[in-house]
């Protein structure tokens, strides 16, 4: 009997999980972060990423900025900037997990890379 595809998708980002987080929890959050990275690239990166020395950098969002995104989706201007792509609450959760646990770039999310 042939088993399903168990190959893991390529992981581009590195993640920093709290040292006290249990391994089984880290495994679950890693899956969420990988999904969130794909969704971020598709729905968010065009407006939020920065180009620094020809390298794409994902800025570091604060906890307060990430919590505000639940309300941002209700904002018509922000939805228009998503170019017709609808981000569900579940997908937003994956994106927030990705942005929370990705290794920090040292570049804060401020100014032009934040929605108005």
N, C-alpha and C positions, 0 to 999 in steps of 0.2 A: 504494500500500500504506500502510495506516495504522500508525503506530508506537504502542507501548504508552504508558501514562501516565508521563510523565517529570516531572510536577509534584512538587516536593519537599514533604514535610509541613511544616506550620508549625513553626517553631523558637521555643520560648518562652524557653529559657535562653540565656545567653551563656556562652561557654567560653573558658578560658585554657589554651592549649597551650604547652609549652616552646618557646622561640624556636629551639632547635636541631632541632626536629622537622621532618622533610621534609614538603613539601606533600602528597604522596600518602599519607603516614602520617596527617597531620592529617585528610585527607578521609575515610579509613577510620575513624578514631576519632570523627569528627563523626557519621557514620552510627550507630556504636555508641552514642554519647551520646544521640542523638535517640531511639533504641529504648529505652535505659535510662531516659530521662526519663518516657516513657509507662509503662513497667513500674513505675518508682518510684511514680508517681502512683496506679497501680492497686493495688499490693501493699504499699507502705511508707509513703506520705505521711500516711495517716490517723493513724498512731501517732507518726511522727517529725517531721512538720511542726509549726511553731509559728505562732501568730497574734500578730503584733506590730503595734499600731496599725491593726487591721482588715486587715492585709496578711498573706498566707501567706508564711512564710519557711522555706526548706529549710536546715537547719543545716549547718555545715561539719563533716564527719567527718574524723578523723585517719587516716593510713595504717594505723595499728595497729587502729583501730576497723573499718575496711573489711576488713582481712585477717581479722579475727575473725568476719566474717559467714559464711564457709565453715562454721565450726563451729556458728554460731547456727542454721543451717537444720537441723542434726541435733538441735537442742534442741526437745523436745516443746512446751514452753511457747511458744516463738517461733512454731512452726508453728501452734499453736492461735490465736495472735494474727493470723495471716494470713487468718483467716476461711475456711478451706478452699481457699484459692488455693495451688496448688503452684508454687513458683518453681524452675525448673530451674537447673542449674549454668550453662548458657549464658545464661539470663536474668539470673542473679545477676551474671555477668560484665559484661553491658550496664549493669546498675544501678551496679555499682562504677565502671565507666568514666565514667558520668554524674556520679556523686558526686565522683570524682577531678578531673575537668576542668571542672565547672561553675564559673562565676565565684563567688568566695567571698562569702558573705553577711556575714561578720564575727561570726556567732552560732555558737558551738561546740555540737556535739552532746554534751550532758551531761545528767545527771539524768533527768528524766521522759521525755525524748524518745529514750532509749535502752532497748532491751529488757533485762530483768533475767535 
